[in-house]
Amino acid sequence: MTTWHESMTGWHKSTYTHWEENACVEVGVAPGLVGIRDTKQWAMPDETRPILVLPAESFAALLEHLGR
């Protein structure tokens, strides 16, 4: 079975993270989807590392709502 970590590509730290607060998230993409994960959980096995997966439209709406 393919995991979200394998399905998502282009993982990178979001430009909206707060370095000084150690509040960094990574964003990855798959066709029509956006994944969000916590950078502080990098040592967890992929099978247990949580990812919030949203439709791309919902992610865009979230950013718009946050005023980004």
VMD Tcl script that draws the C-alpha trace (Angstrom):
set ca {
  {0.00 0.00 0.00}
  {1.31 3.45 -0.93}
  {1.49 5.96 1.92}
  {0.78 9.68 1.71}
  {4.50 10.27 2.27}
  {5.22 8.31 -0.91}
  {2.31 9.82 -2.88}
  {3.13 13.43 -2.07}
  {6.10 15.08 -3.78}
  {7.96 18.33 -3.49}
  {7.97 18.43 0.31}
  {9.32 21.80 1.44}
  {9.09 24.07 4.45}
  {6.20 26.45 4.09}
  {7.02 30.12 3.63}
  {4.37 30.81 6.28}
  {6.23 29.06 9.11}
  {7.50 30.91 12.15}
  {11.18 30.01 12.60}
  {11.54 31.91 15.85}
  {8.66 29.97 17.41}
  {9.86 26.57 16.15}
  {6.51 26.26 14.40}
  {7.56 24.89 11.03}
  {5.39 22.90 8.68}
  {6.19 21.19 5.40}
  {3.90 21.18 2.40}
  {3.78 18.48 -0.27}
  {1.54 17.93 -3.27}
  {-0.16 15.16 -5.20}
  {-2.59 15.63 -8.09}
  {-5.41 17.80 -6.71}
  {-4.19 17.45 -3.10}
  {-1.96 19.27 -0.63}
  {-0.33 17.60 2.37}
  {0.78 19.39 5.52}
  {3.10 17.84 8.12}
  {5.06 19.01 11.18}
  {8.82 19.30 10.68}
  {9.46 18.41 14.33}
  {8.23 14.86 13.63}
  {10.93 14.10 11.03}
  {12.30 11.15 13.03}
  {8.97 9.30 13.15}
  {8.51 6.41 10.72}
  {6.49 7.46 7.68}
  {3.82 4.88 8.57}
  {3.00 6.76 11.78}
  {3.92 10.34 10.94}
  {0.66 12.27 10.61}
  {-0.17 14.28 7.51}
  {-3.16 16.55 7.06}
  {-4.33 16.03 3.46}
  {-6.64 18.59 1.88}
  {-8.08 19.08 -1.59}
  {-6.04 21.80 -3.30}
  {-9.12 24.07 -3.41}
  {-9.58 23.74 0.35}
  {-5.91 24.53 0.98}
  {-6.21 27.65 -1.18}
  {-9.36 28.68 0.72}
  {-7.53 28.14 4.04}
  {-4.67 30.41 2.95}
  {-7.14 33.02 1.73}
  {-9.03 32.86 5.04}
  {-5.76 33.32 6.94}
  {-5.02 36.38 4.84}
  {-1.99 34.97 3.03}
}
mol new
graphics top color blue
foreach p $ca { graphics top sphere $p radius 0.5 }
foreach p [lrange $ca 0 end-1] q [lrange $ca 1 end] { graphics top cylinder $p $q radius 0.2 }
display resetview
